[in-house]
Amino acid sequence: MQLINYRTEGGIRIQREISTQPYRPADNALAGALDTRRGVLFSSSFEFPGRYTRWDMGFVDPPLVVTARGRQFAVEALNERGRILLDPIAETAGALAATTVERTSAERLAGEIRHSEERFPEERRSRQPSVFSVLRALIGLFASAEDQHLGFYGAFGYDLVFQFEPMQLRLPRPEDQRDLVLYLPDEILIVDHMRQSAAVHRYEFDVAGATTSGPARATTGRANTRHW
């Protein structure tokens, strides 16, 4: 077991524990759990420089989920560990010039990105205020040169293109449609097929005197197809 302590770019203190595991493909260990629990699984046995790698990566029971629809977004804590992280997330997202954030409950933040009147040239259109502005800020909050694995993982929907190319929508969208669903894990299984090795990375977060050490990693509620 290896213990590493570091501080993220956003000032969050992290302790990472790396535990070696018996080698086996991650889909055997995780796929069944994802039928009833939130999480993700990425798997690739093919490697091509700059595009594909030989890794399996996955997790279940993440403490946080970020969702967005149009120019509205939400961050929800899925357990007590996630609630500890909501305050720095609210501060980081709320510091963006075009973003407003409201704490709607002890477990949830809701926000909105205002349209900008500024004209953006073609080469800078992805930098106009959008849900990606919030995502970049949250990635920076948890980023560190000490760790290449901690981050946000999930799915992106096609309608995100309208963040940068506004146009009249012709087809109705379901009321519960989401444009993205991203999780922040606190325990990640990483499998290297080439080396036939596997390890679990477990994270503890310290924020303004509060720590995730102690609260259980499990989340409440049953996952379903709408959770992705």
C-alpha positions in Angstrom: 0.0 0.0 0.0 1.3 3.5 -0.9 0.1 6.7 0.8 0.5 10.1 -0.9 -0.6 13.5 0.5 -0.9 16.6 -1.7 -2.9 19.8 -2.2 -4.9 20.5 -5.3 -4.7 23.7 -7.3 -8.0 24.8 -5.6 -6.5 24.3 -2.1 -8.1 21.0 -1.2 -5.9 18.7 0.8 -6.0 15.1 -0.4 -4.7 11.8 0.9 -4.5 9.1 -1.8 -4.0 5.4 -0.9 -2.9 3.0 -3.7 -3.6 -0.6 -3.0 -2.4 -3.3 -5.4 -5.1 -5.8 -6.5 -5.1 -9.2 -8.3 -5.0 -8.7 -12.0 -8.3 -9.3 -13.8 -10.3 -7.2 -16.4 -12.3 -4.5 -14.7 -15.5 -5.4 -16.5 -15.6 -8.6 -14.5 -15.4 -6.7 -11.3 -17.6 -3.7 -12.1 -20.1 -4.4 -14.8 -22.5 -6.3 -12.4 -22.3 -3.6 -9.8 -23.3 -0.9 -12.3 -26.7 -2.6 -12.8 -27.8 -1.2 -9.5 -25.2 1.4 -8.4 -24.0 4.6 -9.9 -20.7 4.7 -11.6 -18.8 4.2 -14.9 -16.6 1.7 -16.6 -14.2 2.5 -19.4 -12.4 -0.4 -21.1 -9.8 -0.7 -23.9 -7.4 -3.5 -24.7 -6.0 -1.6 -27.7 -3.3 1.0 -27.6 -2.5 3.7 -30.2 -0.2 6.7 -29.2 -2.2 9.8 -28.6 -5.6 8.2 -28.9 -6.2 4.9 -27.2 -4.6 3.3 -24.2 -4.5 -0.2 -22.8 -6.4 0.6 -19.5 -9.6 -0.3 -17.8 -10.8 2.3 -15.4 -14.0 2.4 -13.4 -15.8 3.0 -10.1 -19.1 2.8 -8.2 -20.7 4.9 -5.5 -19.1 8.3 -6.4 -19.8 11.0 -3.8 -20.8 13.7 -6.3 -22.7 14.1 -9.6 -22.7 17.1 -11.9 -25.6 17.4 -14.4 -26.6 20.1 -16.9 -29.4 20.9 -19.2 -29.1 23.9 -21.5 -27.5 26.7 -19.5 -28.6 25.3 -16.1 -26.5 22.9 -14.0 -26.6 21.2 -10.7 -24.1 19.5 -8.4 -25.5 16.9 -6.0 -23.9 15.1 -3.1 -24.7 11.4 -3.1 -23.5 10.8 0.4 -22.0 12.6 3.4 -18.6 12.6 1.8 -20.0 14.5 -1.1 -21.7 17.1 1.1 -18.3 18.0 2.5 -17.2 19.0 -1.0 -20.1 21.2 -1.9 -18.9 24.4 -0.3 -15.6 24.8 -2.3 -17.5 23.8 -5.4 -20.1 26.5 -4.8 -17.4 29.1 -4.2 -15.5 28.0 -7.4 -18.5 28.0 -9.7 -19.9 31.2 -8.2 -16.7 33.1 -8.8 -17.2 32.8 -12.6 -18.4 36.2 -14.0 -21.4 34.8 -15.9 -22.5 32.2 -13.4 -25.0 32.3 -10.5 -25.1 29.5 -7.9 -27.7 28.8 -5.2 -27.6 26.2 -2.4 -31.0 24.7 -2.8 -30.5 22.1 0.0 -27.8 20.5 2.1 -27.2 18.0 -0.7 -27.6 20.2 -3.8 -26.3 23.2 -5.7 -28.1 24.7 -8.6 -26.7 27.3 -11.1 -27.2 29.0 -14.3 -24.8 30.5 -16.9 -25.9 33.8 -18.4 -25.7 34.5 -22.1 -22.8 36.9 -23.0 -23.3 39.9 -25.2 -19.6 39.8 -26.1 -18.8 38.7 -29.6 -16.4 35.8 -29.8 -14.3 35.1 -33.0 -14.4 31.6 -34.4 -11.2 30.5 -32.8 -12.4 31.5 -29.3 -16.0 30.5 -29.4 -15.4 27.6 -27.1 -14.3 30.1 -24.5 -17.7 31.9 -24.3 -19.6 31.4 -21.1 -21.1 27.9 -21.1 -21.4 24.8 -18.9 -17.9 24.1 -20.0 -16.8 27.2 -18.2 -18.1 25.6 -15.0 -16.6 22.3 -15.8 -13.1 23.8 -16.5 -13.3 25.6 -13.1 -14.2 22.4 -11.2 -11.5 20.4 -13.0 -9.0 23.1 -11.8 -10.4 22.9 -8.2 -9.4 19.2 -8.0 -6.4 19.2 -10.4 -2.8 18.5 -9.3 0.4 17.5 -11.0 0.6 14.8 -8.3 -2.4 12.8 -9.7 -3.5 12.0 -13.3 -6.6 10.0 -12.4 -8.8 12.1 -10.1 -11.3 14.0 -12.1 -14.8 14.0 -13.6 -16.1 11.0 -15.6 -19.3 10.4 -17.4 -21.3 11.1 -20.5 -21.8 14.1 -22.8 -24.9 14.6 -24.9 -25.2 16.0 -28.4 -27.2 19.1 -27.4 -24.1 20.5 -25.8 -23.2 21.8 -29.3 -25.9 24.5 -28.8 -23.8 26.0 -26.1 -21.7 27.5 -28.9 -24.0 27.4 -31.9 -27.4 28.8 -30.8 -30.2 28.0 -33.1 -33.9 27.3 -33.0 -34.7 23.8 -31.9 -37.2 21.9 -34.1 -37.7 18.8 -32.1 -39.2 18.7 -28.5 -36.8 17.6 -25.7 -38.0 15.4 -22.8 -38.4 17.3 -19.5 -35.9 15.0 -17.8 -33.3 15.2 -20.6 -29.8 16.1 -19.4 -26.9 17.3 -21.6 -24.2 15.8 -19.4 -23.8 13.6 -16.4 -20.4 13.5 -14.7 -19.2 11.9 -11.5 -16.4 12.7 -9.2 -15.1 9.4 -7.7 -13.3 8.8 -4.5 -12.3 5.3 -5.3 -11.0 4.2 -8.7 -10.0 0.8 -10.0 -7.3 1.0 -12.7 -6.2 -2.0 -14.7 -3.1 -2.1 -17.0 -3.6 -5.0 -19.5 0.0 -4.8 -20.8 1.6 -5.2 -17.4 -1.3 -7.4 -16.1 -1.5 -5.2 -13.0 -4.4 -3.6 -11.1 -4.7 -1.1 -8.3 -7.4 0.8 -6.4 -6.9 4.5 -5.7 -8.8 5.7 -2.7 -9.1 9.4 -1.9 -9.8 11.3 1.3 -10.5 15.1 1.1 -9.8 17.8 3.7 -11.8 21.0 3.2 -11.7 23.9 5.7 -11.3 21.7 8.7 -13.8 19.1 7.5 -12.7 15.7 6.3 -14.2 12.7 4.4 -12.3 10.3 6.7 -14.9 8.4 8.5 -18.2 8.7 6.5 -19.0 5.6 4.5 -18.4 5.5 0.7 -21.7 3.9 -0.1 -24.5 6.0 -1.7 -28.2 5.8 -1.2 -30.8 5.1 -3.9 -30.8 2.6 -6.7 -29.2 3.5 -10.0 -31.2 3.2 -13.2 -30.9 3.9 -16.9 -31.5 7.6 -16.4 -28.4 7.8 -14.2 -26.2 6.6 -17.1 
